[in-house]
Amino acid sequence: MPAIDGDRLLRDLYAVREIGKFKTGVHRPTFSPQDIEARHWLAGKLAEAKLDTSIDGIGNVYGRDPTPGRKLLMGSHMETQNHAGWLDGVMGVIFGLEVARTLGRGIDVATWADEEGHFGSFIGSRSFCGLLTEQEMDVCSNRETGVSLRDALRQAGFSGRPREKIDRGRYRGYLEAHIEQGADLEDHHLRIGIVTAIVGSHRFRIHFEGQQNHAGTTRMAVRRDAGVALVKLVAAIEAQFPAVAGPLTVWTTGDIKLDPGAASIVPGGAELVFQFRETDPEILEALDLLLQALIAEANKGPCAVTVAYHSTTAPSAMDQGFQSALTAAAQRHAPGLHQPMPSGAGHDAQILSQMLPSAMLFVPSIGGISHHWTENTRDEDIVLGCQVFADAAEAILARG
């Protein structure tokens, strides 16, 4: 099996870490100047590797192998959450670059735009798979600044370019590498994870409408406090979800807002951002029904409770044959130090898996930390992961 150049791999990762560097992490939100710089940096690296390189109208960067024959597509994302980690996403892109250089044939590399969801939901990989409409692009905007996706693409210099679409006949499948973003591998003293499935998620924005009033003169018996209604719903979720959830189900109250949010005013409005994740579709559906029932019960109180936004992502099983190739490569280089595992985080692989056989490889995250600037992985685990990735790719391509 071909040997990757571990020093070259690490040099590239440490070089791109300087683009948008924040403390020991990176601040490189989608279509920020730093993100655009990183995309052009990658395009240069792909061209150096003798891949046909382009950036399309959604900001995806492609490096295509010009030699004959079907390819294996590898990729991930370059942008980050705000003031977050230096490996989340980009490690998988540089793994693809290094494998393309090592094998010298058969590998296409891509970085997908906005996996982190600054403007929408997996807009880069969904665009490539033909799942992002022009109408959806018209209404996408930055979740923090309000800048429209169209304006952001225009400012980045990508507007007006065609959006590339997948040629399914070109590819044997898709592989993505990522840091685990949890502590399971580290806790079990393992070095490689082979992803069996990526969780589905249900996401909600729930509004509470009460009556704004004076905090000192409004009697408790007649108050319509939207904040209290919100807290009661969260407490009901915490009390009743465990009876329905599976052993790996997670749920999160990610944001709470009170309107107007002042000490001497009874809140007349409130908003709750909530999500749950699970790999079992039946559990996802049962939790959704339970939440609807809890909302209906909350509506019996003095405040109106409505779901303003509800979106779902289905669980995605990874290809068994690709998992076997990754497992065999892991056993070759890290015997006994690998395991199958689900991914609790979403990844572009769940989009690509709708079009191509797909699989993912994880390397450990120190302390299980991610989406924070202290995120880190040992250099030796990064190099090992890339070598396993390269071996698996070679085996998949050899199948003909």
SVG drawing of the C-alpha trace seen along z (x, -y; Angstrom):
<svg xmlns="http://www.w3.org/2000/svg" viewBox="-56 -48 64 54">
<polyline fill="none" stroke="black" stroke-width="0.4" points="0.0,0.0 1.3,-3.5 2.6,-5.6 1.4,-9.1 3.8,-12.0 2.8,-12.8 5.1,-15.8 3.5,-17.3 0.0,-16.6 0.8,-18.4 2.5,-21.3 -0.7,-21.9 -3.0,-21.7 -0.8,-24.1 -0.6,-26.5 -4.4,-26.8 -4.7,-27.1 -3.1,-30.6 -6.0,-31.8 -8.4,-33.3 -6.3,-32.1 -8.0,-32.8 -6.0,-31.8 -5.3,-28.1 -8.3,-27.8 -9.8,-29.5 -12.5,-32.1 -13.5,-31.4 -17.3,-31.8 -18.8,-31.0 -17.9,-33.6 -16.0,-35.8 -12.7,-37.2 -10.9,-34.5 -13.1,-31.7 -12.7,-33.0 -8.9,-33.2 -8.9,-29.6 -10.9,-28.5 -8.5,-30.1 -5.5,-28.7 -7.0,-25.2 -7.6,-25.8 -3.9,-26.5 -2.9,-23.4 -5.2,-21.2 -3.7,-22.7 -0.2,-22.0 -1.4,-18.4 -2.2,-18.4 -6.0,-18.2 -8.3,-20.2 -9.4,-23.0 -12.5,-25.2 -14.7,-27.1 -18.4,-27.1 -21.4,-29.4 -22.1,-28.2 -18.5,-28.4 -17.6,-24.7 -14.0,-24.1 -13.2,-21.1 -10.0,-19.3 -10.7,-16.7 -8.3,-13.9 -7.8,-14.3 -6.8,-10.6 -9.3,-8.1 -11.5,-5.9 -14.0,-6.2 -13.1,-8.2 -13.5,-8.2 -14.7,-11.5 -13.2,-12.9 -14.2,-16.1 -15.5,-18.0 -15.7,-21.7 -13.3,-24.7 -15.4,-27.2 -15.8,-27.1 -18.1,-28.0 -17.3,-31.3 -14.1,-31.3 -13.9,-27.5 -11.5,-24.7 -8.8,-24.4 -9.6,-20.8 -13.4,-20.6 -14.0,-20.0 -10.7,-21.1 -8.8,-18.0 -11.0,-15.9 -10.3,-18.2 -6.5,-18.0 -6.8,-14.2 -8.4,-14.1 -5.6,-16.3 -2.9,-14.1 -4.5,-10.9 -4.8,-12.4 -1.1,-13.2 -0.1,-9.8 -2.1,-7.6 -1.6,-9.8 -4.8,-8.7 -8.5,-8.1 -9.2,-10.7 -11.4,-13.9 -11.3,-16.3 -14.0,-18.8 -14.7,-21.3 -18.4,-22.0 -19.7,-25.4 -21.4,-26.2 -21.6,-22.8 -21.7,-24.8 -25.0,-26.4 -24.2,-30.1 -26.6,-30.6 -28.6,-27.4 -28.5,-23.6 -25.6,-21.9 -26.0,-24.3 -22.8,-23.3 -23.2,-19.5 -26.9,-19.9 -26.2,-22.1 -23.8,-19.5 -26.4,-16.8 -29.1,-18.9 -31.0,-19.4 -30.7,-23.2 -33.2,-25.2 -32.7,-28.7 -35.8,-29.7 -34.2,-28.4 -31.0,-30.4 -33.2,-33.5 -34.3,-33.3 -31.1,-32.1 -29.4,-34.7 -26.7,-34.8 -28.1,-33.8 -26.2,-36.6 -25.8,-39.5 -28.9,-39.0 -26.8,-39.4 -28.5,-37.4 -26.7,-34.4 -26.9,-36.1 -25.1,-39.2 -22.5,-37.1 -21.8,-35.2 -21.5,-38.4 -19.1,-39.9 -17.0,-36.7 -16.7,-36.9 -18.6,-33.6 -21.9,-35.0 -22.8,-34.2 -20.7,-31.1 -22.5,-27.8 -23.2,-25.5 -21.5,-22.1 -23.8,-19.1 -22.8,-15.5 -22.0,-13.1 -23.0,-9.8 -21.4,-7.7 -18.0,-9.3 -17.8,-8.1 -17.4,-4.8 -18.4,-6.6 -17.6,-9.2 -15.3,-9.2 -15.1,-11.8 -12.7,-12.0 -13.4,-14.1 -12.4,-14.5 -14.8,-12.7 -16.0,-15.9 -16.7,-13.7 -14.7,-11.7 -15.7,-8.1 -12.5,-7.1 -10.3,-8.8 -12.3,-7.3 -11.8,-3.8 -8.1,-4.4 -8.8,-3.9 -7.4,-5.7 -9.8,-5.2 -13.6,-5.2 -15.5,-3.8 -18.9,-5.5 -21.9,-3.2 -24.5,-5.9 -25.0,-9.6 -27.8,-10.8 -31.0,-12.4 -32.1,-15.6 -35.3,-17.5 -34.9,-21.2 -37.5,-23.7 -38.0,-27.3 -40.9,-27.7 -42.7,-31.0 -44.5,-31.9 -47.0,-34.8 -48.1,-36.2 -48.8,-39.7 -46.1,-42.2 -46.8,-44.1 -45.2,-45.8 -43.3,-43.3 -44.2,-45.2 -47.9,-45.8 -49.1,-42.7 -50.6,-40.1 -49.1,-36.6 -52.6,-35.1 -53.3,-37.1 -49.9,-37.1 -49.3,-35.7 -45.6,-35.3 -44.1,-34.0 -40.8,-33.2 -42.4,-31.0 -44.3,-29.2 -41.0,-28.5 -39.3,-27.2 -42.2,-24.9 -42.0,-23.4 -38.2,-22.8 -38.8,-21.2 -41.5,-18.9 -39.1,-17.9 -36.4,-17.0 -38.9,-15.0 -40.5,-13.0 -38.0,-12.6 -35.9,-10.0 -38.8,-7.5 -38.9,-7.6 -35.2,-8.2 -32.7,-5.6 -29.3,-5.2 -27.6,-7.5 -30.4,-10.1 -29.4,-13.7 -31.5,-16.8 -30.5,-20.5 -32.1,-23.8 -29.7,-25.9 -31.1,-29.4 -33.6,-31.2 -34.8,-34.8 -37.2,-36.9 -39.0,-39.9 -38.3,-42.6 -35.8,-41.0 -35.8,-43.5 -35.8,-43.0 -39.0,-45.0 -41.1,-43.8 -43.1,-40.6 -42.0,-39.0 -44.8,-39.3 -42.9,-37.1 -40.3,-34.3 -38.5,-32.1 -36.9,-28.7 -34.5,-27.0 -34.5,-23.2 -33.3,-20.1 -32.9,-16.3 -30.8,-13.7 -30.9,-10.0 -30.0,-7.3 -33.3,-5.3 -36.1,-6.8 -38.8,-5.3 -37.3,-7.0 -37.1,-10.3 -40.7,-10.1 -41.8,-9.1 -39.9,-12.1 -41.5,-14.4 -44.9,-13.2 -44.1,-13.6 -42.9,-17.2 -46.1,-18.0 -48.1,-16.7 -46.1,-18.7 -46.7,-21.8 -50.4,-21.1 -50.4,-20.7 -48.5,-24.0 -51.2,-25.7 -53.7,-25.0 -51.9,-27.6 -52.2,-31.4 -49.8,-31.8 -50.0,-30.8 -47.3,-28.3 -46.6,-27.8 -43.9,-26.2 -42.5,-28.9 -39.9,-26.6 -39.6,-22.8 -37.0,-21.0 -35.9,-17.4 -32.8,-15.5 -33.1,-11.8 -30.5,-9.4 -28.0,-8.2 -26.5,-4.7 -23.0,-4.4 -22.1,-1.8 -21.2,1.6 -18.5,2.3 -16.7,-1.0 -16.9,-0.4 -15.2,2.9 -12.4,1.3 -11.9,-1.3 -12.0,1.5 -9.4,3.6 -7.1,0.6 -7.5,-0.4 -6.7,3.2 -3.6,3.1 -2.2,-0.1 -3.8,-0.2 -4.7,3.4 -7.3,3.6 -7.4,-0.2 -10.5,-0.9 -14.3,-0.6 -17.5,-1.0 -19.6,-4.0 -22.4,-6.3 -21.8,-10.0 -23.7,-12.2 -22.9,-15.3 -24.1,-16.0 -21.8,-15.9 -21.9,-16.4 -21.6,-12.6 -25.2,-12.4 -26.1,-14.4 -23.7,-12.6 -24.9,-9.3 -28.3,-10.0 -26.4,-9.9 -23.3,-7.7 -22.1,-4.8 -20.5,-6.8 -18.5,-6.2 -16.7,-8.2 -13.6,-7.8 -13.1,-9.5 -9.9,-10.3 -9.9,-11.2 -10.7,-14.7 -8.6,-15.5 -11.0,-15.9 -13.9,-15.4 -13.9,-19.2 -15.1,-20.7 -16.9,-23.9 -14.4,-25.7 -11.0,-27.2 -9.4,-24.6 -10.3,-21.8 -7.3,-19.6 -6.1,-16.2 -2.6,-14.7 -0.4,-15.0 0.3,-11.2 -3.5,-10.5 -4.0,-12.8 -1.2,-11.1 -2.5,-7.6 -6.0,-8.5 -4.8,-9.7 -2.8,-6.6 -5.8,-4.4 -7.9,-6.6 -5.4,-6.2 -5.2,-2.4 -9.0,-2.2 -9.2,-4.4 -6.6,-2.2 -8.6,0.9 -11.9,-0.5 -10.4,-1.7 -8.8,1.7 -12.1,3.4 -12.7,2.2"/>
</svg>
